[in-house]
Amino acid sequence: MRRYSITDGVSLRDALSQLHQDLLLVGLDESCFFRCKLVFSELASNAAKHMPRGGEIKVELFEERVEIVLSGEKPFRLPEISNCSPVYAESGRGLYLIDSVCQSRENTANGVKVVLIRNR
């Protein structure tokens, strides 16, 4: 398990780089590797943008799944239902993308937990 602290654009970039290295070390298949990076990136950018002091992302690898948990000092809740924004909208597609590639997503007491299935 690894924790990544996200407070701004620089820490987001550094965390994504470290996640990339960590995922390579555990030998995830290409599909799961891509989905993990996509979910991590979307959650991290939301943390940097919407959480007053940023957030922390915990990535935990299990034999059959990967769990990615975003949490912060103050509760951070994502909408239960995701909709894809129009093509030319500046934002509004991240949650839709997350829901498209993960098995489940749930709000927790401090944030959000996303579960991805390995080796689909």
Residue pairs with C-beta under 8 A, 6 or more apart in sequence:
1 58
1 59
1 60
1 61
2 18
2 19
2 22
2 58
2 59
3 56
3 57
3 58
4 15
4 18
4 19
4 40
4 44
4 56
4 57
4 58
4 59
5 11
5 15
5 54
5 55
5 56
6 12
6 15
6 44
6 47
6 48
6 54
6 55
6 56
6 57
7 48
7 53
7 54
8 48
8 54
9 48
11 48
11 54
12 41
12 44
12 45
12 48
15 40
15 44
15 57
16 37
16 40
16 41
16 44
19 36
19 37
19 40
19 59
20 37
22 59
23 33
23 36
23 37
24 33
26 61
28 36
28 61
28 66
28 118
29 118
29 119
31 119
31 120
32 66
32 116
32 117
32 118
32 119
32 120
35 101
35 102
35 116
36 59
36 66
36 68
36 116
38 97
38 98
38 101
39 68
39 98
39 101
39 102
39 114
39 116
40 57
40 59
40 68
42 94
42 95
42 97
42 98
43 57
43 68
43 70
43 98
43 112
43 114
44 55
44 57
44 70
45 94
46 70
46 76
46 78
46 94
47 54
47 55
47 57
47 70
47 72
47 76
48 54
48 55
50 76
51 72
51 73
51 74
51 76
52 72
52 73
52 74
53 72
53 73
54 72
55 70
55 71
55 72
55 76
55 111
56 70
56 71
56 72
57 68
57 69
57 70
58 67
58 68
58 69
58 71
59 66
59 67
59 68
60 66
60 67
60 68
60 69
61 118
62 118
63 118
64 117
64 118
65 103
65 115
65 116
65 117
65 118
66 115
66 116
66 118
67 113
67 114
67 115
67 116
68 113
68 114
68 115
68 116
69 108
69 111
69 112
69 113
69 114
70 76
70 111
70 112
70 113
70 114
71 108
71 110
71 111
72 110
72 111
75 109
75 110
75 111
76 110
76 111
76 112
77 107
77 112
78 95
78 105
78 107
78 112
79 95
80 107
82 95
82 96
82 98
82 99
83 92
83 96
84 92
84 93
84 96
85 91
85 92
85 93
85 96
98 105
98 114
99 105
101 116
102 114
102 115
102 116
103 115
103 116
103 117
104 114
104 115
105 112
105 113
105 114
105 115
106 112
106 113
